[in-house]
């Protein structure tokens, strides 16, 4: 199909109705030839990558984990002050989060969508001398305005290592 800029450039001396009529004629010809009408699709990139700068200790049950250092925030949908991602468009989004804890400690977290638990992550360093790390992933169908965040589960012995070892990222598929 002809692009809108081409139609506008050609149509400088035509009325808006004449431009629409010409477009509809081209569209009918293309459809008749078997070309698919793909329509307009939003191709905006929506992606974020955030990490934890400071250690987290003994957080409360169901406390939001705020990954405060943002290295990528295309679409500006992640809020580093609240730790909440807000979907700017309907679609399926892919999220990943990783936590690291030290020996003798653990960190249990879960990803939430609008207050509903989607899945959990369990990093257990108890009975170990070194560090333990785990990653969880979720693909979530979202509507514009839906919110996703990571929160703690449980509150005894919670410890997550800062220094950018723990992260939360997401993107629109």
Secondary structure, 3 states (H helix, E strand, C coil): CCCHHHHHHHCCCCCHHHHHHHHHHHHHHHHHCCCCCCCCCCCCCCEEEEECCCCEECCCCCCECCCCEEEEEECCCEECCCCEEECCCCEEEEEEEEEEEECCCEEEEEEEECCEEEEEEEEECCCCCCEEEEEEEEEEEECCCCEEEEEECCCCCEEECCCCCCEEEEEEC
